[in-house]
Amino acid sequence: MVIGAGKLGYKLAETMVLEDIDVTVIDYNPRVIDFVNEHLDVLTVLGNGIDINILKELGIETYNILVASTDSDETNTLICSLGKKLGCQRTIARIRNPEYMQQIDFIKKEMGIDNIINPDFSTAQVIEKYLLKSYNFYSGDFASGKVQMIDFNIEHMKDFVGKKLMELENFEGLLITAISRDGNIIIPDGTTRLIDNDIIHVIGKNSDINNLNDRFTKDITKKEIENVMILGGSNIGYYLAEKLSKAHISVTLIEKDKERCQELSEVLGDVLIIHGDGADIHLLEEERISSMDAFVGTTGYDEENLLMALMAKQAGVPKTISKISRENYTKIIDRLGVDAAFNPIYITASNILKYIRGGKIVSVSLLIGGDGEVTEIIIGKDLPIVGKTLEELKLPKGIIIGAIVHGGKVIIPNGKTVINANDRIVVFCLKEDLPTLKMFFKTHKGGVLSELWNRTKGIR
């Protein structure tokens, strides 16, 4: 059951439907319910999710999971508490207030909440990780850090542009799983030719990914992140400034609301808080934007975040990052020249998916605007794929096994590679191929992917 069908609630419901989970969506806004009805195969209920009678009528005690994702932290906490007391197995609450985050363990224990998600905090974590690594592109870690998947724009790199994948030199041990081109996804083969501004998604073991990074940044003076400018004193801006400050990085935060500046100055002692309009390039120049190592736009306006990240890039800032919320902007990010754009909805949905799947699913990462997914799976001994080669599996084109960790060693597989019990496999899958992926990992006993889809099979 998903209560609150805003951006996060809708994305969760959409993703769970693809998992063959039966979903009930509750929202008090008739227009929201009509939109969900038109686009998703779910049971919708127009009403207040805090109404005990509605929860009882729907048989909340028969549900495996309740996710409270309304706009109110207090409402979400109360909904989860009621759901738990009425017999729901597990509850997840979205809580965003930084003050509540300091009492998270107490709230979970006393209110009967199994998991608390904070999109702003999770997004700040991802941005911090991106900034403090030496990569010039986004990276995702899998298989306990042995395998990484990275994506970056090849722009005009002569080593890539105009070449077929089979012609790439010094690319042993690496696999290009997907190409983002003009907002569309291409699943390539050896004959696929790369063109200007393709975004390539590469998977490989840590050492090979590091070597790839070294090859294409050797002409750029490597500089540790020392000075960061954050535009917007939102919760994301606050969490990020706090994290970077603790990492001994000099942070300048610009916020136009005077009261918010005062609040931030009281809790962020080591951060320089500037009261002013961050969209004013003259102000940014006064604050020496050209001397910054990174710029992060975290305001509530996607357009402002993207525009000022571009302005920062033109001013010579090496890394520019934007927080975006609108799904339709995802398709144009590749062409803008911003180094990275992070969507809190995708980050949070990915975290919830990992929690819901549990069992043999170790990590999940939604990629390419939510149209693709990378999942790390531990292979159970009762799966029919055990002992078979990838050639024998005849996987559809939209499903790629990018890496296998066998006996602690990373293997970038080919058609002759055999899958063994207890292997960890990192799978890239297009959204439309998720149902097929599950069929390939169905157990002999009729459950799906050992504990994973067995667990969610009965969710209403």
Number of C-alpha atoms within 10 A of each C-alpha: 27 23 26 25 25 14 16 20 23 22 17 23 25 18 18 19 16 15 17 16 18 19 23 19 23 26 22 15 13 12 11 17 20 12 12 20 15 10 10 14 15 20 15 19 18 16 16 17 27 19 11 15 11 16 20 13 8 15 14 23 16 14 21 19 24 26 26 31 26 25 14 14 18 14 18 26 25 18 29 30 22 22 28 21 14 16 15 21 16 18 26 26 27 24 25 19 15 16 8 14 16 10 10 15 14 12 15 19 10 9 17 20 25 17 17 22 20 17 23 25 23 19 24 25 17 17 21 17 14 19 24 14 13 16 18 20 16 20 20 19 18 25 22 12 10 16 25 22 25 19 23 21 21 18 15 13 13 10 13 19 17 15 16 16 18 12 15 13 10 11 15 10 16 20 20 21 23 24 23 20 20 14 19 12 16 14 16 18 14 11 11 16 15 19 17 15 19 21 23 22 20 20 29 26 24 17 13 17 21 14 13 16 16 15 11 13 14 9 8 9 7 11 9 12 18 16 17 25 26 26 27 26 27 18 19 27 26 22 21 26 28 19 15 22 17 11 12 11 19 18 22 20 24 26 22 16 13 12 11 15 19 12 11 21 16 8 11 15 11 16 19 16 20 19 17 16 16 22 16 10 15 12 15 21 13 9 15 12 24 18 16 22 19 24 28 27 31 27 23 15 14 17 16 20 26 25 16 24 29 21 19 27 21 12 17 16 20 19 23 28 26 29 27 25 18 14 13 11 16 17 15 13 19 22 15 11 17 20 20 21 24 20 19 23 24 24 20 24 24 23 18 19 19 20 16 19 19 16 17 19 22 18 22 25 23 22 20 22 19 20 13 20 19 23 20 24 24 20 21 20 15 15 20 14 21 17 14 14 17 18 12 13 12 11 14 11 12 20 23 22 21 23 29 28 23 15 10 11 10 19 18 19 20 13 11 11 16 16 20 21 15 16 19 26 24 27 19 26 26 22 18 13 15 20 13 14 21 16 11 17 21 19 20 12 9 9 16 20 26 23 16 19 23 17 17 20 15 13 18 19
